[in-house]
Amino acid sequence: MSNNDNKNDSLIKLQMFRDFRKTWEFVEEVTLENRQDKILTWFDFVSKWIAEWYKLMKFSEEQLGEEINILPKGGNTQLFLRRGIELFLNLTWIQNCVLSGAYHQAIRELRYSLETMIQSYYLDINHPEASLECKLEILKELADLDRPITAGNVIDKSKLDNKKKLKKLYKELSSYVHPSFTEIDSGVTTTMFRPKLFDLCLEFTNKVMNAIFNISKKWNEEMQKYIK
């Protein structure tokens, strides 16, 4: 194939991508027409989480003597706070997924966000004096032993409240993440506005964020006990 042929092929593929983006933009327009009063829910949770995270950050600086450093191996050893930074980004990405009709992807990201916050809570509370590198090594070692620290296998071991409710939510989210009857029955993901799946994403978002705020409260309580 000549250089000109390669260039033409690349231009065709790029145009196809641009055309597909127009489809996403159309779905966004339809979504806003039908759920304009609901789509800002994710931004509202971002604002609330920023306030919550800032409160935890101040506690970390004033009571634990650790400043926040978002670099992979810098400063703060509290994994929960680092995952909290990631949650800001995840919420905006989830909103974009819902806005453009990628509902199953949004639910998968919600499950991931819940699991990372449960996992980081568990590691911080059970290994409060460990460095970040040590906590990551614990994760690696347990994964190598086929005993990974996932939400499903640590909720019962943790000091979290409402364990049955939390496990039920995690199970519901998982039914849309893994190939299952629930996932298939909800419909193959296509690029279009689907009211029922939009509302389901909204419902799951409310449940996940309420759970995360409760986990954050528990993290704060347990760390307060640790420093006394």
C-alpha positions as a printed Julia matrix, in Angstrom:
228×3 Matrix{Float64}:
   0.0     0.0    0.0
   1.41    3.41  -1.0
   1.8     6.36   1.33
  -1.14    8.05  -0.4
  -3.31    4.99   0.18
  -2.33    4.94   3.87
  -3.15    8.63   4.18
  -6.54    8.19   2.5
  -7.33    5.22   4.72
  -6.5     7.25   7.83
  -8.68   10.13   6.64
 -11.62    7.77   6.04
 -11.29    6.28   9.53
 -11.01    9.73  11.09
 -14.17   10.84   9.3
 -15.98    7.72  10.51
 -14.99    8.6   14.08
 -16.23   12.16  13.62
 -19.54   10.85  12.26
 -19.89    8.58  15.27
 -19.26   11.52  17.59
 -22.2    13.27  15.92
 -24.34   10.34  17.05
 -23.17   10.85  20.64
 -23.93   14.55  20.37
 -27.42   13.78  19.1
 -28.05   11.44  22.05
 -26.82   14.18  24.39
 -29.34   16.61  22.89
 -32.2    14.13  23.28
 -31.12   13.33  26.85
 -31.07   16.99  27.81
 -34.5    17.51  26.26
 -35.95   14.68  28.35
 -33.89   14.75  31.58
 -32.45   18.25  31.85
 -33.59   18.53  35.47
 -31.76   15.29  36.38
 -28.47   15.42  34.49
 -26.92   17.9   36.94
 -27.24   15.33  39.73
 -23.69   14.17  39.02
 -22.3    17.71  39.24
 -24.15   18.14  42.55
 -22.44   15.04  43.9
 -19.06   16.31  42.7
 -19.61   19.52  44.71
 -20.71   17.58  47.8
 -17.76   15.19  47.52
 -15.29   18.07  47.15
 -16.59   19.47  50.44
 -16.37   16.06  52.11
 -12.9    15.32  50.76
 -11.62   18.73  51.83
 -12.83   18.01  55.37
 -10.94   14.69  55.39
  -7.87   16.38  53.93
  -7.84   18.96  56.75
  -8.14   16.15  59.28
  -5.22   14.36  57.67
  -3.05   17.47  57.74
  -3.97   18.62  61.25
  -4.4    15.31  63.09
  -2.25   12.84  61.15
   0.4    15.36  60.14
   0.25   14.34  56.49
  -0.1    16.69  53.55
  -1.9    15.51  50.44
   0.37   14.66  47.53
  -1.29   13.23  44.44
   1.96   11.87  43.03
   2.07    8.03  42.96
   4.71    7.75  45.69
   4.48   11.1   47.37
   3.41   12.3   50.78
   0.14   11.04  52.2
  -0.21    7.36  53.08
  -4.01    7.32  53.29
  -5.3     5.41  50.28
  -8.88    6.54  50.95
  -7.95   10.17  50.3
  -6.13    9.29  47.1
  -9.11    7.31  45.83
 -11.23   10.29  46.78
  -9.38   12.39  44.22
 -10.08    9.75  41.6
 -13.78    9.85  42.51
 -14.04   13.46  41.29
 -12.95   12.37  37.83
 -15.09    9.22  37.85
 -18.26   11.17  38.6
 -17.74   13.51  35.65
 -16.96   10.54  33.4
 -20.09    8.72  34.6
 -22.15   11.79  33.79
 -20.7    11.89  30.28
 -21.5     8.19  29.82
 -25.11    8.68  30.9
 -25.46   11.82  28.82
 -24.31   10.01  25.66
 -26.28    6.8   26.23
 -23.44    4.58  27.51
 -25.51    3.36  30.45
 -23.83    0.01  31.11
 -20.43    1.69  31.12
 -21.74    4.19  33.68
 -22.93    1.38  35.96
 -19.55   -0.35  35.66
 -17.81    2.86  36.7
 -20.17    3.22  39.65
 -19.3    -0.29  40.81
 -15.6     0.45  40.39
 -15.91    3.66  42.43
 -17.75    1.89  45.24
 -15.26   -0.97  45.29
 -12.19    1.26  45.36
 -13.55    3.27  48.28
 -14.42    0.12  50.25
 -11.01   -1.38  49.5
  -9.09    1.76  50.45
 -11.14    2.15  53.65
 -10.32   -1.43  54.61
  -6.58   -1.04  54.0
  -6.32    2.28  55.84
  -8.25    1.11  58.89
  -6.55   -2.28  59.17
  -3.04   -0.95  58.42
  -3.09    2.66  59.69
   0.67    2.9   60.2
   1.65    1.28  56.89
   3.17    3.35  54.11
   1.39    3.66  50.8
   3.95    1.34  49.21
   3.27   -1.26  51.92
  -0.48   -1.09  51.37
   0.01   -1.57  47.65
   2.28   -4.53  48.35
  -0.44   -6.07  50.54
  -2.85   -5.73  47.6
  -0.38   -7.38  45.27
   0.45  -10.27  47.62
  -3.19  -11.1   48.29
  -3.99  -10.97  44.58
  -1.11  -13.38  43.92
  -2.64  -15.73  46.5
  -6.06  -15.47  44.78
  -7.41  -13.6   47.81
  -7.8   -10.07  46.42
  -9.26   -7.36  48.62
 -12.48   -6.7   46.74
 -15.7    -5.21  48.06
 -17.41   -8.57  47.89
 -15.0   -10.33  50.23
 -14.14   -7.57  52.73
 -17.49   -6.02  53.64
 -18.17   -8.71  56.25
 -14.64   -8.37  57.66
 -14.86   -4.59  57.91
 -16.33   -2.34  60.58
 -18.71   -0.73  58.11
 -22.35   -0.15  59.0
 -25.34   -1.53  57.06
 -23.33   -4.45  55.69
 -26.33   -6.29  54.25
 -27.5    -3.18  52.41
 -23.99   -2.55  51.1
 -23.57   -6.13  49.89
 -26.97   -5.98  48.2
 -26.0    -2.81  46.33
 -22.67   -4.3   45.25
 -24.45   -7.43  44.02
 -26.96   -5.37  42.03
 -24.18   -3.38  40.38
 -22.25   -6.56  39.61
 -25.24   -8.03  37.79
 -24.8    -5.28  35.17
 -21.01   -5.56  35.06
 -20.73   -9.3   34.39
 -22.44  -11.07  31.48
 -25.7   -12.15  33.11
 -29.44  -12.39  32.6
 -29.93   -8.95  34.16
 -27.3    -7.37  31.92
 -28.66   -8.96  28.74
 -32.31   -8.45  29.68
 -31.74   -4.72  30.13
 -30.9    -4.57  26.44
 -27.76   -4.52  24.37
 -26.1    -1.13  24.75
 -26.82    1.05  21.75
 -26.19    4.73  21.19
 -29.63    6.11  21.97
 -31.55    7.71  24.81
 -33.21    5.03  26.94
 -35.33    6.47  29.76
 -35.41    3.35  31.95
 -31.64    2.89  31.86
 -31.07    6.61  32.46
 -33.29    6.44  35.55
 -31.55    3.26  36.68
 -28.15    4.99  36.44
 -29.54    7.89  38.44
 -30.89    5.52  41.1
 -27.59    3.63  41.32
 -25.65    6.9   41.53
 -27.73    8.06  44.51
 -27.25    4.72  46.26
 -23.5     4.51  45.57
 -22.77    8.07  46.62
 -24.84    7.75  49.8
 -22.89    4.58  50.58
 -19.57    6.33  49.91
 -20.48    9.25  52.18
 -21.3     6.73  54.94
 -17.96    4.97  54.34
 -16.21    8.33  54.52
 -17.89    9.07  57.85
 -16.8     5.68  59.18
 -13.23    6.21  57.92
 -13.09    9.49  59.82
 -14.47    7.89  63.01
 -12.01    5.0   62.89
  -9.03    7.25  62.19
 -10.07    9.46  65.09
  -9.91    6.39  67.35
  -6.5     5.49  65.95
  -4.86    8.8   66.89
  -6.2     8.78  70.48
